[in-house]
Amino acid sequence: MLKRPEVLILNEATSALDGPAQVNLIEMLKEEFAGRGLIWVLHRASLVRQFTEALVMEHGSLVEQGALADLDKPGTKLSELMAAE
């Protein structure tokens, strides 16, 4: 982050933190990367609510993508994953 990259990719970066700490870190990084790219691989589907866009992968394939408002509905893979938590 010190080099201020145009895109930062994080893979399960908050998995060792408790829920409130995860949300705080996500919010701080979203603020820091406003206007730049932030790609975050989540270990808990419910954390997707901190973002506006989502890509849902299953067995290495993209199964859904779009605005969270469109994907957070009954019958979507994303809603299925969130309900399973």
N, C-alpha and C positions, 0 to 999 in steps of 0.2 A: 504494500500500500504506500510505502514511502516514495516509490517512483511514480505514483499517481497514474496507474495504467488506464487506458481507455476502456478496457473490459477486465473484470475480475471474475474468475470462476472459482466457486467454493464447493467442495464435496463434503457434505455432512459436517460442516464446520462447527456446529453447535451441539453435537450429539452428547458431549460430556457435561453439558450445562443443564440446569433445571429450567422449567418452562418460562418463568418470568425473565430469567437471564437470557434465554434464547431470543425472546421477543425484543428485549432491550438491545441486544447486539444487532439483530436484524434491522431494527429501526435506525440505529446509529450508522450502520453501513449504507443503508438506503439513502440517508441524508448526505453522507460523504460522497456517494457515487451518483448523486442527482445529475442528470445530463450525460452520464456515461453508462456503460453496460455493466450489469450485475447479474450473473448467472449463478443460481444457488441450487445445488442438489440437496433435497430435504430428506431427512430420515423419518419425519413424522408428517403425514399428509396434512394435518390440521394447521401446520405452520404456513401453508400456502395462503392462508387468509391475510398474511402480512404483505402479499404481493398483488399486483393487478393483472398480471398475465401468467399463464401456466402451461407447461408441456407435461403431459402424463405419458410415461414410458411403461411398457409391460414386456418382459422377456426381450429387451433390447430394441423394441419397436415403438414408434410413436403412435399412441392410440387416441389421444385427444390433445388439442391445443386451443388456446384462445383466452379471452378475458375471463377472469375469475367469476364475474357475474353470470356469464354464460355457462360455465362448467360446474358451478356450485348449485346444481339442481338435481332432483331425484332422477335416477336412471343413467347418470353419467358415471364413468369409471372413477372420476375424482370423488364424487359423493360416496361411492362404494368404499373407496380407500379411507376416507375420513370416518365413515360409520364403523369401520373395522377396528379403529383405534380403541 
